[in-house]
Amino acid sequence: MNLPHEKENRDVIPNWRTFKTTSDLGELSKLNSKPEIIFNLDALKLDWINDKSIGVAADLLNAHFISNQKADDIILEASEFINLSSKPSKLLVKLTNSVNKIEKEIRKEIQDNTEDKKNILISQIKFLIENTARNQIGIYKRLTSSNPRNPINWVELSRLYSIEGNKNKSEKCILNALYLAPNNRYVLRCATRLFIENEKPEMAIYYLRKSTHTALDPWLTSAHIAVSSHLEKFSPFIKNALKQRDSRKFTTFDLTELNSSLGTLELGNGSLKKAKTFFNDSLKYPNDNSLAQFQFILNQDKRLNGIDNSNSVNVKNNFEALALKYKEEGNWNKSLENSLKWFLDVPYSADPAVFSSYLLCTVVGDFETAITVCELALKINPSDATLINNLIYSLLQLNKFNEAEKYLQIFNFYFKENPNSFNKESAITAVATNALFQIKSNEVDDGIKLYNEAINMAKKANLNYCVLAAKLNMAKELKQIKHPDSAEKEKEILKLKLEEHKDLEEFRKRNFPITI
């Protein structure tokens, strides 16, 4: 059984990208005390509906262009109206062309071949991990040698080492950057993510507390609150966060992660009303992190359904949020595509690879690609138990017993030596994966016994998803070997209620196509 991809919790830990990408995303801009200009497109759209004239159409398209929102049917109608008018100005023609260009790009994206996209993304990830990172490490080693006092170069060298899987060198480089620029927002946020990935959150807390800017900069205040939440500790900067919200000194974008962190805390404390207020504010001008946080929580708590999330389509690098959103909707191709883009965007993290490999195994049934994803991710995070588990599952599905056995020995040793590092879901999955290996090795009775053990463990832990997944996987394996009990197990799984688990429903349809 491969591990369900969703984590129990998610915190608004900063993402770590190149300096240029981070700057382009707007996360390094100078904190702005000037109020933002907000265009009320709803009011302008209503004006257009009531008065379809060239002047109203021009106002609507101008506001739409500046707001950078998605073109809907009303915008497209106003654009067409201008195109058909007798004497549109050159500026209006330019605006309508930009709208039409966006529409064509959307249509082109829909028509692109899903299989080609998947293969291209896998190739890009493979090239980044196996070639680009190594080549760029040489460049940045020379840069840090010729100019050792440039903290940004040290941060980039650290990121490249992390992509190569060299955590020790990565950490040494980030410590150099922190020594040179202990108050720099970019340095501190990147260091925070590195320490989380290296399972050293206390070091992130130490450097954030040490900085004189953390109490003043919402991008750093949010980071401290998020890491504290990760540690299940109280952050002394919550009061600063609330003051920053009320000060009117910061733009909505500057406060997006801060509001998202506060919303997560309030929801955890049982205050739905306050949580909704914070999440609503975080989504007025979100970045990819605050958007992913909301989508993650929304997938778990439908009470947040009424919050306006219409700005999400304009967020750059929103791959994680889209992967979560499309998974919830059952749009598997789009979810997989965005999970691979997420992997390419933040390759140092195991999360997107776990997500991708799970979809490839459970929903798509593409075990060759799942193996590739796991093997690439394990070069970066070689001790990640979930990736190892998903790799074993994929190898066994393709009857690659020798390779699977090698990784299973590592997996079982890790489980035996570090039992406390496995949560209940992981422990259940470990038993089920061993069950699969036994059946594939013709030790069928032992495999059935272990599957039933996994099912009973899941029942005791009240983990219904794991109960269902184990039953489905056991029925699938018994069907393949034409076991005497397979018909009975098949009848049982056909009666399972899977409405709340679209991925398991898809698994059932794929593996029992005649009877479903």
Residue pairs with C-beta under 8 A, 6 or more apart in sequence:
1 393
1 428
1 429
1 432
1 433
1 435
1 436
1 454
1 466
1 469
1 470
1 473
2 357
2 358
2 361
2 362
2 389
2 390
2 393
2 394
2 429
2 433
3 354
3 358
3 386
3 389
3 390
3 425
3 426
3 429
4 358
4 425
4 429
4 465
4 466
4 469
5 354
5 355
5 358
5 359
6 296
6 299
7 351
8 423
10 292
10 293
10 296
10 297
11 226
11 227
11 229
11 230
11 261
11 264
11 293
12 222
12 225
12 226
12 257
12 260
12 261
12 264
12 289
12 290
12 293
13 192
13 193
13 196
13 223
13 226
13 227
13 230
13 289
14 189
14 190
14 192
14 193
14 219
14 223
14 226
14 257
14 289
15 193
15 288
15 289
15 317
15 345
15 346
16 159
16 162
16 189
16 190
16 193
16 194
16 346
16 348
17 25
17 159
17 317
17 345
17 346
18 156
18 159
19 28
19 152
19 155
19 156
19 186
21 317
22 28
22 186
23 29
24 316
25 287
25 288
25 316
25 317
26 253
26 287
27 189
27 219
27 287
28 185
28 186
31 217
31 218
31 249
31 250
31 254
32 250
32 251
32 254
33 248
33 249
33 250
35 248
36 251
36 252
36 285
37 66
39 63
39 64
39 66
39 67
41 60
41 63
41 64
41 67
41 69
44 56
44 59
44 60
44 63
45 60
45 74
47 56
47 59
47 60
48 56
48 57
48 60
48 74
48 77
48 78
49 74
52 81
54 81
54 82
54 85
54 88
56 78
57 78
57 79
57 81
57 82
58 82
58 92
60 74
60 75
60 78
61 75
61 78
61 79
61 82
61 92
61 95
61 96
61 99
62 95
64 71
64 75
64 99
65 95
65 98
65 99
68 314
69 310
69 311
69 313
69 314
70 102
70 310
70 313
70 314
71 79
71 99
71 102
71 103
75 99
76 99
76 103
79 95
79 96
79 99
79 100
80 96
82 88
82 92
82 93
82 95
82 96
83 93
83 96
88 96
114 333
114 337
117 337
118 336
118 337
118 340
118 369
121 337
121 340
121 341
121 343
121 344
122 340
122 369
122 372
122 373
124 344
125 340
125 343
125 344
125 347
125 373
125 376
126 372
126 376
128 163
128 344
128 347
129 163
129 164
129 347
129 376
129 379
129 380
130 376
130 379
133 160
133 163
133 164
134 164
136 156
136 160
137 157
137 160
137 161
137 164
140 153
140 156
140 157
140 160
141 157
143 150
143 153
143 157
144 150
144 153
144 154
144 157
144 173
144 176
147 153
148 176
149 180
150 180
151 176
151 177
151 178
151 180
151 181
151 184
151 187
152 177
152 186
152 187
154 173
154 174
154 176
154 177
154 180
155 173
155 174
155 177
155 186
155 187
155 190
155 191
157 173
158 169
158 170
158 171
158 172
158 173
158 174
158 177
158 190
158 194
159 170
159 190
159 348
161 167
161 169
161 170
161 173
162 170
162 194
162 197
162 348
162 380
163 347
163 348
163 380
164 379
164 380
165 379
165 380
165 381
165 382
167 197
167 198
170 194
170 198
171 194
171 198
174 187
174 190
174 191
174 194
177 184
177 187
177 190
177 191
178 187
178 188
178 191
178 207
180 187
181 187
182 188
182 207
182 210
182 211
183 211
183 212
183 213
185 213
185 217
185 219
185 220
188 207
188 208
188 211
188 213
188 214
188 220
188 223
189 219
189 220
189 223
191 204
191 207
192 204
192 207
192 208
192 223
192 227
195 201
195 203
195 204
195 207
196 204
196 227
196 230
197 348
197 349
201 227
201 230
201 231
202 231
204 223
204 227
205 224
205 227
205 228
205 231
208 214
208 220
208 223
208 224
208 227
209 224
211 220
213 220
214 220
214 221
214 223
214 224
214 237
215 221
215 237
215 240
216 240
218 241
218 244
218 250
218 254
218 255
218 257
218 258
219 254
219 257
219 258
221 237
221 240
221 241
221 244
221 258
222 241
222 257
222 258
222 260
222 261
223 257
224 235
224 237
225 235
225 237
225 238
225 241
225 258
225 261
225 262
225 265
226 257
226 261
228 234
228 235
229 235
229 261
229 264
229 265
229 268
238 262
238 265
241 258
241 261
241 262
242 262
244 250
244 255
244 258
245 255
245 258
245 259
245 262
245 281
251 285
252 281
252 284
252 285
253 285
253 287
255 281
255 282
256 282
256 283
256 284
256 285
256 286
256 287
256 290
257 282
257 287
257 289
257 290
258 282
259 278
259 279
259 281
259 282
259 290
260 278
260 279
260 282
260 286
260 289
260 290
260 293
260 294
262 278
263 274
263 275
263 276
263 277
263 278
263 279
263 282
263 294
264 275
264 293
264 297
266 272
266 274
266 275
266 278
267 275
267 297
267 301
272 303
275 304
276 304
276 306
276 307
279 294
279 297
279 304
279 307
280 307
280 308
282 290
282 293
282 294
283 290
283 291
283 294
283 307
283 308
283 309
283 311
283 312
284 311
285 311
286 294
286 311
286 312
286 315
287 315
288 315
288 316
288 317
288 318
288 319
288 320
288 321
291 309
291 312
291 315
291 318
291 321
292 318
292 320
292 321
292 324
294 304
294 307
294 309
294 321
295 312
295 320
295 321
295 324
295 325
295 328
296 324
297 304
298 304
298 305
298 307
298 309
298 328
299 324
299 327
299 328
312 318
312 321
312 325
315 321
317 345
319 338
319 339
319 341
319 342
319 345
319 352
320 338
320 342
320 351
320 352
322 334
322 335
322 338
323 335
323 336
323 338
323 339
323 342
323 352
323 355
324 335
325 335
326 332
326 334
326 335
326 338
327 335
327 359
327 502
327 503
328 502
330 502
330 506
332 359
332 363
332 364
332 506
335 359
336 356
336 359
336 360
336 363
336 364
339 352
339 355
339 356
339 359
340 352
340 356
340 373
342 351
342 352
342 355
342 356
343 352
343 353
343 356
343 373
343 377
345 352
346 352
347 377
347 380
348 380
350 377
350 380
350 381
350 384
350 386
350 387
353 373
353 374
353 376
353 377
353 387
354 377
354 384
354 386
354 387
354 390
356 370
356 373
357 370
357 373
357 374
357 377
357 387
357 390
357 391
357 394
358 390
359 503
360 366
360 367
360 369
360 370
360 373
360 394
361 367
361 370
361 390
361 393
361 394
361 397
362 503
362 504
362 506
362 507
363 503
363 506
363 507
363 510
365 510
367 394
367 395
367 397
367 398
368 394
368 398
370 390
370 391
370 394
371 391
371 394
371 395
371 398
374 387
374 388
374 390
374 391
374 394
375 391
377 384
377 387
378 384
378 387
378 388
378 391
381 387
383 414
385 411
385 414
385 415
385 421
385 422
385 426
386 426
388 407
388 410
388 411
388 414
389 411
389 426
389 429
389 430
389 433
391 407
392 404
392 407
392 408
392 411
392 433
392 437
393 433
393 436
395 401
395 403
395 404
395 407
396 404
396 436
396 437
396 440
399 440
401 440
401 441
404 437
404 440
405 437
408 433
408 434
408 437
411 430
411 433
412 430
412 434
415 422
415 427
415 430
419 427
422 430
424 457
424 461
424 463
425 463
425 466
427 457
428 454
428 457
428 458
428 461
428 463
428 466
428 470
429 454
429 466
431 450
431 453
431 454
431 457
432 450
432 451
432 454
432 466
432 469
432 470
432 473
434 450
435 446
435 447
435 448
435 449
435 450
435 451
435 453
435 454
435 470
435 474
436 447
436 473
436 477
437 447
438 444
438 446
438 447
438 450
439 447
439 448
439 477
439 478
439 481
440 447
440 477
444 481
444 483
447 477
448 474
448 478
448 485
451 470
451 473
451 474
454 466
454 470
455 467
455 470
455 471
455 474
457 466
458 464
458 466
458 467
458 470
459 467
465 501
465 504
468 496
468 498
468 501
468 504
469 504
471 489
471 492
471 493
471 496
472 493
472 496
472 504
472 507
472 508
472 511
474 489
475 486
475 489
475 490
475 492
475 493
475 512
476 511
476 512
478 485
478 486
478 489
479 486
479 489
479 490
479 511
479 512
490 512
490 515
493 508
493 512
494 508
494 512
494 515
494 516
496 508
498 504
498 505
498 508
499 505
508 516
509 516
